[in-house]
Amino acid sequence: MTKQKSVPNEPADDRTGDGWDRPAQSEAELRARLAVLEEENARLQSALSASSTSCDDLLTVTALNEDLRSAFSALERSRAAHADSERRLRAILDSAVGHAILTLAPDGRMTSWNPGAVRILGWTEEEARGQPVDILFPPEEAAAGMPDALRLRALAEGRVQEERSFCHRNGFTVWAALTILPLQGDEEGFLWILHDRSDERRIEEAIADARRRATDILDSIDEALVALDGDYRVIYQNRRAEQLDHQSLSAMRGRRLWEVWPQFAGADLETLCRRTMNERQPTAIEKRFDGEDTTLWLEVRFLPTPEGVGCFFRDITMRKRAEEEARASHERAVKILESISDAFYAVDHQWRFTYINRKAEQVWGRSRDTLLGRLVWEAFPKVLGSEAFEAQKQAVREGREMTIEVVSPTMGNWVEASIYPSSDGLSVYFRDITARRQAQQALLQAKETAEAADLAKGKFLAAASHDLRQPLQALLLFVDVLKPHVQGSQGANALMHLGRGLDALKELLDSLLDMSRLDAGVVQPNIENVSIMPLFDHIAASYRPVAAAKGLELHVLSCNAAARTDRTLLTRMVRNLVENALRYTESGRIDIECRRAGGRLLIEVRDTGIGIPPDHLESIWEEFHQVGNPERDRNRGLGLGLAIVRRLSLLLNHPVDVTSKPGQGTSFVIALPVGRAVELAATAAEAATAGRGRFAVVVDDDAIVLLGLETIFREWGYEVLVAGSAQKAVEGLSRMGRRPDLIVADYRLREGRYGTEAVARIRALYDNPGNPSVSGPIPGLILTGETGPECERDAAAHGLGIIHKPVTPRQLGHALGELLGAS
C-alpha cells in the first residue's frame, strides 16, 4: 500500500489583541496528532515485518518517520512558546503592583497571588495560597456567604464589577474596586482583580462630609437662601427656603427665579437681582406680600457669588407688626400725655427737647413749637447747676428712676418731679406742690423730733430688713438640705462651720428684730397653759451639742408642770439665758432646772462661768452691754440677749432675778404663774418633719427662698406645690385636683398682695360646708420678715400661725408641729 507523504503544518505566529505570543496549535492538539502518528507507525512496522519489503513501503515508512519528527519539533516549539508566554504573563502580573490579582479554584481557595495583592492586602503568596477567599471579607459578610454569592454571580453573569471593603492582614479595612471573571478551558476557577481605592474613598468621604457640614450650616441659619447661576436658574436652596416656598430643591433646581415666584417678574425685586448680577454689588429691600388671608413682610438681600447671585430672605413680619404696634402705642401715649394733669417733657441724650405736652406749655408760658429741638439750657439758662438738673443727670448716669421735690429753676415754686431714664433719653413729669410743701414744712419740726426719739429703733429695723432676711432664710434651709449629701470629714467640717456662722448671723438678726418689735409695742402675748417638759426637751436638744463642742456639761432637770405664759416668748427668754451662759462659760457645767416654790413655778439657768461684778448687775439689762468683752468680740453676740429678756419679763409679768459671784458663775431665775397641766403630742415636730406624703403648698415671691423651702419640704417627705403668687398657686391646684394638707406663705407678695389673701383663696377652693369629710379649714402658716403689727393682726384674723424669718429648719419643723398638732 502506497502512502502519500504528509507535510507537517508549520506553527503560525498568531498574536492576541493584548500583545501576548502563543503557539499556532495548542499542546493538546500536538500530543493528539503525535499519538495518531505513533499508532500508524506501529501498524506499518507490524505490516513490514509480516510482509515482504518493498521500495514503496520503505518510502512510506520514511515519510511517516519524517512526519513524526516534524510533530516532535512542533511540540517542542509549542512548549517553548508556552513557557515564554508564562514568563511574560508572570512579569506582567508581578509588575501590576497597583492591583491585587489572584486566581481561585472552583471551591473558592486561592491558587495564585501577585505582588500587588501582597502590597494591598498584606498576605504573602505563601500565606494566601490554599486559603479560602473568605479571609479577605469582614467576618459578618463571610458568615453570610458573600464570597460564594459573588462566585455564583460571576458564573451567571460572566463578570462581576463592584466596590466593597476588604480586610487587610493587619486588621484595617481596604476599599477596592473588584472585578471577577470566570476562567475558561482546562484551568477552571476565577480571576479576581482588586484596585485599591481607599485613598480616593477617604477623599470622597471628606468631600461629602464637607458638603454635608456646609449644607447643615446653611440649613441652620434663620434666613432662607436661594442660590442662582448666571442665567438666574436655581442651583440650591436651604431648608428655610423650602419652608417658605413649599417646594423641594429637586422641584426648584433649574427654574428661573421669576418662574418660581412670578411676583418677582418686572418688579423692583427683579431689578435689584439683575443689578447685583451685572454690577456685582449687594442690594437689599423690605417687601410686603399680601395673600388671601395673611400679610407677609420679607427682608430680601441679593449678594454676588462666584456662580451668580445668592438671594437671602428673612421673615420680618413680627418686627413690622411690632413697629406698627409701637407707632399705634406712641399715638395712644401722646393722647394720654396730652390729657394728663401733670406737665411732661422728654429730652434725647443730647438734652434736646423731643416732646412737650400741653400742660407744660401752660406752666412755662412758652409754645412748644419754640422749644422742640432746642437744648434745655438754651431754652432755660437757669437750669444749669440747679438741683433739679443735677438730679436728672444723676438719673441718667445711674440708669434709675427718681422722684424728687425741688424748687423749680424756671418758675421758682416747689415741684415734685418724677424722672424716668430710657434708651431714648429722659422723661420728666412734674407738678406744683407748693401748697403741700408749706403744709409739710409746718410738720417738719415735729417729725424730726419724733425721728430723733425713735432713732435706735430705726437702726434695728434697718438691720433686720426684709432684703437681708430673705437670702439668709434660703441659706439656712440649704445648709440643712446639704448635710446628708456632703461626703468626707473636711466637707462636713466646713459645712458645720458654715452652719454655725449662719446661726450666729440669724441670732443677731433675731435679737435686733425682737428689740425693734418690743420697742414698737407690736408684740401681743398669747397667754395659755404651756407644758414645761416639752419646752425643756426642745432647749436640751438644741444646746446640748453646742455645750459638748465647748467641753461643757449641760444638765436639764425638768418638772411635770405647766405655766400660764406665752409659749414662744417664754422659749425666747430661756434660750437667751442659756445662750448667755454658753458665751461666758469656758469650763464646768450649765444647769437648767424647773421647780415649784411659793405657789409659783421657777425656771433657773445656772452656769460656772466668769460671773458678773456687782456694779454690773443692773447694766447687764441694757442694750449692747457686755461683761468681759472690751474687744467687742462678735462671737459673744451684740449684748442684746439680756435686754430682750428684761423686756419680755415686763411684757409677760415674769420677774427675773440674777445672782452672781465673779469667777464662780451666775444664776438667773424666772418666776411664772402656775398653769393647768396639758397633754401635748411629744412628737408633733417629728411628725411635721416626716411628711409621709402629705401635700404642702408654698407661696413666696423670692425665687431663692421658694427653692429652699421646696427642697427642705421634699427632704421631709412632703409632696410640694410651689408658686410665686396666689394666682399661680390656684392654677396649679386646679390642675392637680388635690386638697392641700398645709399652706405656708410669705406675708408680703408682689403687686401689693399678701400671703393671707393667698391662703384665703386656696381655702376657698375647698370650702364645702356640706362635706362632712372636710374638718375645718386647711392649716396655714405665715413665714415673714415683717416687723409691724399689721402682719400679726392679719394672720390672727385668718386663724394662721406666724413665724418670723430667718428660721432654721428645726424651728420651721417645730412651728409646723404645733400647727399640725393643733389642727
Beta strands, then each sheet from edge to edge (+ up, - down):
strand 1: 14-15
strand 2: 21-22
strand 3: 99-104
strand 4: 110-113
strand 5: 160-167
strand 6: 173-183
strand 7: 189-196
strand 8: 224-228
strand 9: 234-237
strand 10: 283-290
strand 11: 295-304
strand 12: 309-315
strand 13: 343-347
strand 14: 353-356
strand 15: 402-407
strand 16: 414-422
strand 17: 425-432
strand 18: 528-531
strand 19: 553-557
strand 20: 562-565
strand 21: 589-597
strand 22: 600-607
strand 23: 656-661
strand 24: 665-673
strand 25: 695-699
strand 26: 719-723
strand 27: 742-745
strand 28: 780-784
strand 29: 801-804
sheet 1: 1+ 2-
sheet 2: 4+ 3- 7+ 6- 5+
sheet 3: 9+ 8- 12+ 11- 10+
sheet 4: 14+ 13- 17+ 16- 15+
sheet 5: 18+ 20-
sheet 6: 19+ 21+ 22- 24+ 23-
sheet 7: 26+ 25+ 27+ 28+ 29+
end
